[in-house]
Amino acid sequence: MDFTKQLQKADEALRRRNPDFAIELYRRLLDIAPDLGEARAGLRSALKARQALKGGGSKLFRALVGAGPLVAAKGLAKAGKHDAAVKQYEAYLDSSPLDEEANLLLGVSLETAGHVNSARAVYEFLAEIAPKNPDGLKRAGAMTWRLGDPKKALEYYERALQADPRDQDCIKARKDLAAEMALQGSSARTVEHSRELIKDKEQTRSIERSQRLQ
């Protein structure tokens, strides 16, 4: 199903500084397609914009409002009911959109439930709001790599190592990524070289045919 028009409408609402309407539209899309990464990313941006525009009240008030959904989300995730957990994490993040731990746990539940594009959107948002959080950066790197963008993934791992230079998993991932990118570069050069050889042979044959005709 193509959600381009609905996404454009939500994005336009956000640009017009109407985050409430944008949030409503993004949530409708996610109810239909939980792995729609653009809508998940848009929802994060809209929630952040709404808090900046209207304020989120005191930390104590936000904690009281979100306590129930957060506890429920963690319990559902522990029971392996990750789709249900996602809804509860989102309910909590409605009032505390910049909570690092909750965003990380939301991403983990999305990833575990198989919603990898949505998970990537959440991890990348976490990398944006918490640029020194190595767990968020590592998760963003792993998911970006999984979805076929090794160059971007390597950037996340480099940032994660700046935050925690001794992280062995991150060091290994960076090494594996660098090796994969070098291999891809080598393969690309080989393919290009083969194409040039084929092109040269075709040109040679064409010249030979022209000479015979003459």
C-alpha positions as CSV (number, residue, x, y, z in Angstrom):
1,M,0.0,0.0,0.0
2,D,1.3,3.5,-0.9
3,F,1.2,5.9,2.0
4,T,2.9,8.8,0.2
5,K,0.0,11.2,0.2
6,Q,-0.8,10.6,3.9
7,L,2.9,11.0,4.8
8,Q,3.0,14.3,2.9
9,K,-0.1,15.5,4.7
10,A,1.4,14.7,8.1
11,D,4.8,16.2,7.1
12,E,3.1,19.4,5.9
13,A,1.2,19.7,9.3
14,L,4.5,19.4,11.1
15,R,6.1,22.1,8.9
16,R,3.1,24.4,9.6
17,R,3.8,24.0,13.3
18,N,0.7,21.9,13.9
19,P,2.3,19.0,15.7
20,D,-1.0,17.7,17.3
21,F,-2.5,17.1,13.9
22,A,0.8,15.6,12.6
23,I,0.9,13.2,15.6
24,E,-2.7,12.1,14.9
25,L,-1.9,11.4,11.2
26,Y,1.4,9.6,12.0
27,R,-0.4,7.4,14.5
28,R,-3.2,6.5,12.1
29,L,-0.5,5.3,9.6
30,L,1.3,3.3,12.3
31,D,-1.9,1.6,13.3
32,I,-2.1,0.3,9.7
33,A,1.6,-0.2,9.0
34,P,3.7,-0.5,12.2
35,D,6.9,-0.8,10.2
36,L,6.4,2.4,8.3
37,G,9.7,3.9,9.2
38,E,8.9,7.4,7.8
39,A,5.8,7.6,10.0
40,R,7.7,6.4,13.0
41,A,10.4,9.0,12.4
42,G,7.8,11.7,11.8
43,L,6.0,10.8,15.0
44,R,9.3,11.2,17.0
45,S,9.9,14.6,15.4
46,A,6.3,15.8,16.0
47,L,6.3,14.8,19.6
48,K,9.6,16.6,20.1
49,A,8.2,19.7,18.3
50,R,5.1,19.7,20.4
51,Q,7.1,19.6,23.7
52,A,9.3,22.4,22.4
53,L,6.2,24.4,21.4
54,K,4.0,23.8,24.4
55,G,6.3,22.6,27.1
56,G,5.8,19.2,28.8
57,G,5.1,20.3,32.4
58,S,7.4,19.3,35.3
59,K,9.4,16.1,35.3
60,L,7.4,14.8,38.2
61,F,4.1,15.4,36.4
62,R,5.4,13.6,33.3
63,A,6.6,10.7,35.5
64,L,3.2,10.4,37.1
65,V,1.4,10.5,33.8
66,G,3.6,7.9,32.1
67,A,4.3,5.6,35.0
68,G,1.5,3.2,34.2
69,P,2.2,2.8,30.4
70,L,6.0,2.4,31.1
71,V,5.5,-0.3,33.7
72,A,3.0,-2.1,31.4
73,A,5.4,-1.8,28.4
74,K,8.3,-3.4,30.3
75,G,6.0,-6.2,31.6
76,L,4.7,-6.9,28.1
77,A,8.2,-6.9,26.6
78,K,9.4,-9.3,29.3
79,A,6.5,-11.6,28.4
80,G,7.5,-11.5,24.7
81,K,4.4,-9.4,23.6
82,H,6.4,-6.8,21.8
83,D,3.7,-5.4,19.5
84,A,1.6,-4.7,22.6
85,A,4.7,-3.3,24.4
86,V,5.3,-0.9,21.5
87,K,1.9,0.7,22.0
88,Q,2.5,1.2,25.7
89,Y,6.0,2.7,25.1
90,E,4.4,5.1,22.6
91,A,1.8,6.0,25.2
92,Y,4.5,6.8,27.7
93,L,6.6,8.8,25.2
94,D,3.6,10.9,24.4
95,S,4.3,12.9,27.5
96,S,8.1,12.2,27.7
97,P,9.3,12.1,24.1
98,L,13.0,12.6,24.9
99,D,13.3,9.9,27.5
100,E,16.5,8.0,26.4
101,E,15.8,4.7,28.1
102,A,12.2,4.5,26.8
103,N,13.2,5.3,23.3
104,L,15.9,2.6,23.4
105,L,13.4,0.1,24.8
106,L,10.8,1.1,22.1
107,G,13.4,0.4,19.4
108,V,14.3,-3.0,20.9
109,S,10.7,-4.1,21.0
110,L,10.2,-2.9,17.4
111,E,13.3,-4.7,16.3
112,T,12.3,-7.9,18.2
113,A,8.8,-7.8,16.7
114,G,10.3,-7.6,13.2
115,H,9.6,-3.9,12.5
116,V,13.1,-3.1,11.5
117,N,12.4,0.1,9.6
118,S,10.6,1.6,12.5
119,A,13.4,0.4,14.8
120,R,15.9,2.2,12.7
121,A,13.9,5.4,12.9
122,V,13.7,5.2,16.7
123,Y,17.5,4.4,17.1
124,E,18.4,7.3,14.7
125,F,16.2,9.6,16.7
126,L,17.9,8.5,19.9
127,A,21.3,9.1,18.3
128,E,20.0,12.6,17.5
129,I,18.7,13.5,21.0
130,A,21.5,11.6,22.9
131,P,24.6,12.0,20.8
132,K,26.8,10.6,23.6
133,N,24.7,7.5,24.4
134,P,26.8,4.6,23.1
135,D,23.9,2.1,23.3
136,G,21.7,4.2,21.0
137,L,24.5,4.8,18.6
138,K,25.5,1.1,18.4
139,R,21.8,0.1,17.8
140,A,21.5,2.7,15.1
141,G,24.7,1.4,13.5
142,A,23.6,-2.2,13.7
143,M,20.2,-1.5,12.2
144,T,21.5,0.8,9.5
145,W,24.0,-1.9,8.5
146,R,21.3,-4.6,8.5
147,L,19.2,-2.4,6.2
148,G,22.0,-2.0,3.7
149,D,23.7,1.2,4.4
150,P,27.2,0.3,5.7
151,K,28.7,3.7,5.2
152,K,26.1,5.3,7.5
153,A,26.5,2.4,9.9
154,L,30.2,3.0,10.1
155,E,29.6,6.6,11.1
156,Y,27.4,5.5,14.0
157,Y,29.9,3.0,15.2
158,E,32.7,5.7,15.0
159,R,30.5,8.0,17.1
160,A,29.8,5.2,19.6
161,L,33.5,4.6,20.0
162,Q,34.0,8.3,20.7
163,A,31.5,7.9,23.5
164,D,33.1,4.6,24.8
165,P,36.5,3.9,23.2
166,R,36.8,0.5,24.9
167,D,33.6,-1.1,23.7
168,Q,34.8,-4.4,22.2
169,D,31.6,-5.2,20.3
170,C,31.8,-1.8,18.7
171,I,35.4,-2.2,17.8
172,K,34.7,-5.6,16.2
173,A,31.7,-4.2,14.3
174,R,33.7,-1.3,12.9
175,K,36.5,-3.7,11.8
176,D,33.9,-6.0,10.1
177,L,32.2,-3.1,8.5
178,A,35.5,-1.7,7.1
179,A,36.3,-5.1,5.7
180,E,32.9,-5.4,4.1
181,M,33.1,-2.0,2.5
182,A,36.6,-2.7,1.2
183,L,35.3,-6.0,-0.3
184,Q,32.4,-4.2,-1.9
185,G,34.7,-1.6,-3.3
186,S,37.0,-4.3,-4.7
187,S,34.0,-6.1,-6.3
188,A,32.8,-2.9,-7.8
189,R,36.2,-2.2,-9.3
190,T,36.3,-5.7,-10.7
191,V,32.9,-5.4,-12.3
192,E,33.8,-2.0,-13.8
193,H,37.0,-3.4,-15.1
194,S,35.1,-6.3,-16.7
195,R,32.7,-3.9,-18.3
196,E,35.6,-1.9,-19.8
197,L,37.1,-5.1,-21.2
198,I,33.8,-6.1,-22.8
199,K,33.5,-2.6,-24.2
200,D,37.0,-2.7,-25.6
201,K,36.4,-6.1,-27.2
202,E,33.2,-4.9,-28.8
203,Q,35.0,-1.8,-30.2
204,T,37.7,-4.1,-31.6
205,R,35.2,-6.4,-33.2
206,S,33.4,-3.4,-34.7
207,I,36.6,-2.1,-36.2
208,E,37.4,-5.5,-37.6
209,R,34.0,-5.8,-39.2
210,S,34.3,-2.4,-40.7
211,Q,37.7,-3.3,-42.2
212,R,36.4,-6.5,-43.7
213,L,33.5,-4.6,-45.3
214,Q,35.9,-2.1,-46.8
